[in-house]
Amino acid sequence: MIIQPEQIATYSLLRSPLGKDIRRIISATINDVDAGEAIKKHVNYDSDHLIIDKINYDLSKFNRIFIIGAGKACVPMANTINEILRDQITSGLLITKDGYRNSVKYHIDTQLKIIEASHPIPDQRNLDAALNLIALTDDLNPDDLVIFILSGGGSSLLMYPSPGISLQDIQTTTAILLSCGAPIHEINTIRKHVDVFKGGGLVKFLTPATVISLIVSDVVGDNLEVIASGPTVADPTTFGDAWAILNKYQILDQIPPRITSKLSAGIQGEIQETIKPGDPIFSRVTNVIVGNNTYAVNSAFDIAKTLGFDTKVLTTSLQGEASQIGKILSEEAKILLSPSSSVTKPTCLIAGGETTVTIKGTGKGGRNQELALGAVQSLSGSEQLILTSLATDGVDGPTEAAGAVATNETYSRGLSIGLDPHDYLSRNDSFNYFEPLGDLIKTGPTLTNVNDLTFIFCL
């Protein structure tokens, strides 16, 4: 999906002297981490050999080749694989989020079935997709090759409850976990112990085939076991770890009884743990990360430098409570841009990662919008500072916005029409704060997903 600078035309960016360049930096960065292009950087085909980085697969040794995918970026990834291997794909199944198919751009062959399902809270379509996947993998043998394509969103999209757990149990638990402020690695620890695909569980369905897992990472640190809850990766976490996380956030009494009973049975050794490191079941599985947030940050750095910005990378592991991170980044920017600093203007500061939001109110928003809202008062009264924060997948939380823009003028502009940032933060209502100001970033689905990007520009 090609994002045009015009799609990032917010009120503040349209009125900034360097707004055009800022929009070019953001749009070009997202385009540079296109999931299909990421595949091309790692996958080649030559004389019946599939070469992934330095690993060489002789395709003449396989009778059938399947493509299975899950995530917000799986359609462009599969499209590229399909183009590389031409007519060699036997069949396949892709599970993606509503609106992420883009059938206009990606004319994938009919042998690849695409199912749009629900994210982040799964529904019946997710279950139906899982049953389709199980049926597809029912007769795999040692002469088959499965190319598994995984990207962010896979935890929700590739979902099938463990025996004794209902879809409603998963829905309720997911909603609670997403609102408690837990980071993704903790959320996915619990998911791995209540779902048959997660924590290496998918490999059970793919064995005895050879499996190549191509992954676009949407987690800080690119930990394979965390990305989409690691369906093709050994899981070092335990039922006890999952229980401890629920206890840590004091939500045990909110979790459905069938979930807690499952975890308790696991702790007591009454049911089998997830597949652990060293298990021979992974001997025919290769996992390769083809795209991540670090690449996006480095791309943004190069683009900003080319456009004449004095560019600095603040971090590629941004984590923490979104509103507090917004304030911290703003204060850090003001220190870096102080008169005694060697940094010159125009300046572009870049941070990559993924924050969290502890839901306290009933408002509307996402972590990037909340980060920008947390920065509003701190930016006030400073020089010409512009903070933009956005999700690279184009959707921030349960909203149609990718993120938001805050400047040194946002606080006064908001107060002039009765918008108090503290009030909106208390209700987690960042979307409705920035919408009347015209400073929501709305790109639409980008069909990639490599965490979030935050830029601070000083003019």
C-alpha positions in Angstrom: 0.0 0.0 0.0 1.6 3.3 -1.1 0.9 6.1 1.4 0.9 9.6 -0.1 2.1 12.7 1.8 -1.4 14.1 1.3 -2.8 11.4 3.5 -1.0 13.0 6.4 -2.3 16.5 5.8 -3.4 17.5 9.4 -4.3 21.0 10.4 -0.9 21.7 12.0 1.2 20.0 9.3 -0.6 22.0 6.6 0.2 25.2 8.3 3.8 24.5 9.3 6.6 26.0 7.1 8.2 22.5 6.9 4.9 20.5 7.0 5.4 19.3 3.4 8.8 17.8 4.3 7.5 16.3 7.5 4.7 14.6 5.6 7.2 13.3 3.1 9.3 11.8 5.8 6.4 10.0 7.5 4.9 8.7 4.3 8.2 7.6 2.7 9.1 5.8 5.9 5.9 3.8 5.9 6.3 3.0 2.3 9.9 1.9 2.8 8.7 -0.8 5.3 6.1 -2.2 2.9 5.8 -5.9 3.9 5.9 -7.1 0.3 9.1 -5.2 -0.4 10.5 -6.6 2.9 10.1 -10.1 1.5 12.0 -9.2 -1.7 15.0 -8.1 0.4 15.3 -11.6 2.0 13.9 -14.0 -0.5 15.3 -15.0 -4.0 14.6 -17.7 -6.5 17.1 -19.2 -8.8 17.1 -22.4 -10.9 14.5 -24.2 -8.7 16.2 -23.0 -5.5 14.5 -20.8 -3.0 17.1 -18.8 -1.2 16.2 -17.1 2.1 19.1 -15.0 3.4 21.8 -17.7 3.3 19.5 -20.7 3.5 19.0 -22.6 0.3 16.0 -24.8 -0.3 16.0 -27.1 -3.3 12.4 -27.0 -4.4 12.7 -30.1 -6.6 12.8 -32.1 -3.3 9.2 -31.1 -2.4 6.1 -32.4 -4.0 3.8 -29.6 -2.8 4.3 -26.0 -1.6 1.7 -24.3 0.7 1.4 -20.7 1.8 -0.2 -20.1 5.2 -0.4 -16.6 6.6 -1.8 -14.5 9.5 -1.6 -10.9 10.3 -2.2 -7.4 9.0 0.6 -7.6 6.5 0.2 -11.2 5.3 -1.6 -10.3 2.0 1.3 -8.3 0.5 3.8 -10.7 1.8 2.0 -13.7 0.2 1.6 -11.7 -3.0 5.3 -11.3 -3.2 6.0 -15.0 -2.5 3.4 -15.9 -5.1 5.1 -13.7 -7.7 8.5 -15.2 -6.8 7.4 -18.8 -7.1 4.9 -18.2 -9.9 2.8 -21.3 -10.5 4.5 -23.6 -8.0 2.1 -22.9 -5.1 -0.3 -25.8 -4.4 -2.7 -24.0 -2.2 -2.9 -21.8 0.9 -4.8 -19.8 3.4 -4.3 -16.2 4.6 -6.1 -14.7 7.6 -6.0 -10.9 7.8 -7.9 -8.1 9.4 -11.0 -6.5 8.0 -10.0 -4.0 5.4 -6.5 -5.3 4.9 -7.1 -7.5 1.9 -6.9 -4.8 -0.8 -8.1 -7.0 -3.6 -7.7 -4.1 -6.0 -3.9 -4.1 -5.7 -3.2 -7.7 -4.8 -4.7 -10.1 -7.4 -3.6 -13.3 -5.6 -4.3 -16.6 -7.4 -7.5 -18.4 -6.5 -5.6 -21.3 -4.9 -4.8 -18.9 -2.0 -7.9 -18.4 0.1 -8.1 -15.1 1.9 -10.3 -14.8 5.0 -10.9 -11.4 6.7 -11.4 -11.8 10.4 -11.7 -9.7 13.6 -8.9 -7.9 15.4 -8.1 -7.2 18.2 -11.1 -9.1 19.7 -11.6 -12.3 17.7 -15.1 -13.5 16.6 -16.7 -16.5 14.9 -14.9 -15.7 11.6 -11.6 -16.3 13.4 -12.8 -19.7 14.5 -14.0 -20.5 11.1 -10.6 -19.5 9.6 -8.9 -21.7 12.1 -11.0 -24.7 11.1 -10.1 -24.0 7.4 -6.4 -24.0 8.3 -6.7 -27.2 10.3 -8.4 -28.9 7.3 -5.7 -27.6 4.9 -2.9 -29.0 7.0 -4.6 -32.4 7.6 -2.6 -34.4 5.1 0.8 -32.8 5.2 3.8 -35.1 4.7 7.6 -35.0 4.8 7.7 -34.1 1.1 5.7 -30.9 1.6 7.0 -27.3 2.1 4.9 -24.8 4.1 5.8 -21.1 3.8 4.3 -19.5 6.9 3.9 -15.7 6.7 3.4 -13.9 10.0 2.9 -10.3 11.0 1.4 -8.2 13.7 -2.2 -8.9 14.6 -1.5 -12.6 14.3 -2.3 -13.4 17.9 -6.0 -12.4 17.4 -6.4 -13.5 13.8 -4.8 -16.9 14.2 -6.8 -18.1 17.1 -8.4 -21.4 18.3 -9.2 -21.9 22.0 -7.8 -24.8 23.9 -10.2 -27.6 24.8 -12.7 -26.5 27.3 -12.4 -22.8 26.6 -15.0 -20.9 24.6 -14.8 -18.1 22.1 -16.5 -15.8 24.6 -13.9 -16.7 27.2 -11.2 -15.6 24.8 -13.0 -12.4 23.9 -13.6 -11.4 27.5 -10.0 -12.2 28.5 -8.5 -10.4 25.5 -10.6 -7.3 26.3 -9.4 -7.3 29.9 -5.8 -7.8 29.0 -5.8 -5.0 26.4 -7.2 -2.5 28.9 -5.0 -3.4 32.0 -1.8 -1.7 30.8 0.2 -5.0 30.4 2.9 -5.0 27.7 2.5 -7.3 24.8 4.9 -10.0 26.0 2.8 -10.5 29.1 -0.5 -10.5 27.2 1.0 -13.1 24.8 2.2 -15.3 27.7 -1.4 -15.7 28.7 -2.6 -16.2 25.2 0.0 -19.0 24.6 -1.6 -21.0 27.4 -5.2 -20.8 26.3 -4.9 -21.3 22.6 -3.9 -24.4 20.5 -1.8 -22.5 17.9 0.3 -20.3 20.1 3.5 -21.1 21.9 4.7 -23.3 19.0 1.3 -25.1 18.8 0.9 -24.4 15.1 4.0 -26.6 14.4 2.0 -29.6 15.6 -0.4 -29.1 12.8 2.3 -28.6 10.2 4.5 -31.5 11.2 6.0 -33.5 9.4 6.4 -30.8 6.6 9.4 -28.5 6.3 8.3 -25.0 7.5 9.8 -21.7 6.6 8.3 -18.9 8.8 8.8 -15.4 7.4 8.0 -12.7 10.0 7.5 -9.0 10.1 8.1 -8.1 13.7 5.8 -5.8 15.6 7.3 -6.2 19.1 10.2 -4.3 20.7 13.3 -6.4 20.6 12.0 -8.8 17.9 11.6 -11.7 20.3 10.3 -14.5 18.1 8.4 -16.1 20.9 6.4 -12.9 21.5 5.6 -11.9 17.9 1.9 -13.0 17.4 2.4 -15.3 20.4 5.1 -17.4 18.6 3.0 -20.0 16.7 6.2 -21.6 15.2 8.6 -20.9 18.1 9.3 -22.8 21.3 7.8 -21.2 24.4 9.9 -20.8 27.6 7.0 -19.4 29.6 4.7 -21.5 31.8 1.2 -21.7 33.2 2.6 -20.3 36.4 3.9 -17.3 34.5 0.5 -16.6 33.0 -1.2 -16.9 36.4 1.4 -14.5 38.0 0.7 -11.9 35.3 -3.1 -12.0 36.0 -2.3 -11.6 39.7 0.2 -8.8 39.0 -2.5 -6.6 37.4 -5.1 -7.7 40.0 -7.5 -9.0 37.3 -7.8 -12.7 38.3 -11.3 -12.2 39.6 -12.4 -10.7 36.2 -11.1 -13.6 34.1 -13.6 -16.3 33.0 -13.6 -19.3 35.3 -12.7 -21.7 32.4 -9.6 -19.7 31.7 -8.4 -19.7 35.3 -9.3 -23.4 35.7 -7.1 -24.1 32.6 -4.2 -22.2 34.0 -4.6 -23.9 37.5 -4.7 -27.3 35.9 -1.5 -26.5 34.0 0.2 -25.3 37.2 -0.8 -28.6 38.9 0.7 -30.6 36.0 -2.7 -32.0 35.0 -2.4 -30.8 31.4 0.6 -30.5 29.1 2.7 -27.4 28.9 3.4 -25.5 25.7 6.3 -26.8 23.6 9.6 -25.9 25.2 13.0 -25.0 23.7 15.0 -28.0 22.5 11.9 -30.0 21.4 12.8 -32.0 18.3 9.5 -31.0 16.7 11.2 -27.7 15.6 14.0 -29.5 13.7 12.4 -28.8 10.4 11.3 -25.2 11.2 13.2 -22.1 10.3 12.1 -18.6 11.5 13.3 -15.5 9.7 12.5 -11.9 10.5 12.2 -9.9 7.3 11.1 -6.5 8.7 11.1 -4.7 12.0 10.9 -1.3 13.7 14.7 -0.8 13.7 14.6 -0.9 9.9 11.8 1.7 9.9 13.7 4.0 12.3 16.8 3.8 10.2 14.8 4.5 7.0 13.3 7.5 8.7 16.7 8.7 9.7 18.0 8.5 6.1 15.0 10.2 4.6 15.1 13.1 7.1 18.8 13.6 6.6 18.3 13.7 2.9 15.7 16.5 3.3 18.1 18.6 5.4 17.1 17.8 9.0 19.7 17.4 11.7 18.5 13.9 12.7 18.9 12.0 15.9 17.5 8.6 16.9 16.3 8.7 20.5 15.5 5.0 20.9 14.2 1.9 19.1 12.8 0.3 22.2 10.2 2.9 23.3 8.0 1.4 26.0 5.9 2.5 29.0 2.6 4.3 29.7 1.8 6.3 26.6 0.8 9.6 28.2 3.9 9.6 30.4 6.1 8.7 27.5 4.7 11.7 25.5 5.7 14.0 28.3 9.1 12.5 28.7 9.9 12.7 25.0 8.8 16.3 24.9 11.0 17.3 27.9 13.9 15.3 26.4 13.5 17.1 23.1 13.6 20.5 24.8 16.8 19.6 26.6 18.4 18.4 23.3 17.3 21.6 21.6 18.5 24.0 24.3 20.8 26.9 23.3 23.8 25.1 24.6 23.2 22.1 22.4 25.1 21.3 19.3 21.9 20.2 17.5 21.0 22.5 14.6 17.6 23.3 13.1 15.6 22.0 11.5 15.8 19.0 13.7 14.2 15.6 13.5 14.2 13.3 16.6 13.0 9.8 16.1 11.8 7.1 18.5 10.4 3.7 17.7 8.7 1.1 19.9 5.3 0.4 21.4 3.8 2.0 24.5 0.8 0.8 26.5 -2.4 2.5 27.8 -4.0 1.6 31.1 -7.7 2.2 30.5 -9.3 4.3 33.2 -12.2 5.9 31.3 -14.7 5.2 28.6 -13.2 7.5 25.9 -11.9 6.7 22.4 -8.3 6.6 21.4 -5.2 4.5 20.9 -1.7 4.5 22.4 -0.2 6.9 19.8 -3.0 9.5 20.2 -2.6 9.2 24.0 1.1 9.7 23.7 0.6 12.9 21.7 -2.1 14.1 24.2 0.4 13.4 27.0 2.8 15.8 25.3 0.4 18.7 24.7 1.0 20.7 27.9 4.8 20.0 27.9 5.1 21.3 24.4 3.2 24.5 25.2 5.3 27.7 25.3 8.3 26.1 23.7 9.9 26.9 20.3 8.2 25.6 17.2 8.0 21.9 18.1 5.9 19.4 16.3 5.4 15.9 17.7 3.8 13.2 15.6 3.1 9.6 16.8 1.6 6.9 14.7 1.0 3.2 14.3 2.8 1.9 11.2 -0.2 -0.3 10.4 -2.4 2.8 10.0 -4.8 2.0 12.8 -4.3 3.2 16.4 -6.3 1.2 18.9 -10.0 0.8 18.1 -10.1 4.0 15.9 -9.7 4.9 12.3 -6.8 7.1 13.1 -3.1 6.0 12.9 -2.0 8.6 15.4 -2.0 12.3 16.1 0.0 15.6 15.9 0.7 17.9 18.8 2.6 21.2 18.6 3.7 24.1 20.9 0.3 25.7 19.9 -2.0 22.7 20.5 -2.6 23.4 24.2 -3.7 27.0 23.7 -5.7 26.0 20.6 -7.5 23.4 22.6 -8.3 25.6 25.5 -9.8 28.2 23.2 -12.5 25.8 22.2 -12.9 24.2 25.6 -10.6 21.2 25.3 -8.7 20.5 28.5 -6.0 17.8 27.9 -6.1 16.6 31.5 -9.8 16.0 31.3 -9.4 14.0 28.1 -6.5 12.0 29.4 -8.5 11.1 32.5 -11.1 9.5 30.2 -8.6 8.0 27.7 -10.4 10.2 25.1 -7.5 11.3 22.9 -9.4 10.8 19.6 -12.1 13.2 20.6 -9.5 15.8 21.7 -7.5 15.8 18.5 -10.5 15.4 16.1 -11.9 18.9 16.5 -8.4 20.3 16.2 -7.9 18.6 12.9 -4.8 16.9 14.0 -5.6 13.2 13.7 -3.4 11.3 11.3 -5.6 9.1 9.1 -3.7 7.0 6.5 -6.0 4.1 6.3 -4.6 0.5 6.5 -1.0 0.5 5.4 -0.7 -3.4 5.1 2.5 -3.3 7.1 3.1 -3.4 10.8 6.4 -2.7 12.5 5.3 -1.0 15.8 5.0 2.7 16.3 7.0 5.7 15.2 7.2 9.0 17.1 8.9 12.1 15.5 9.7 15.4 17.1 10.5 18.2 14.7 12.0 21.5 15.7 11.8 24.2 13.0 
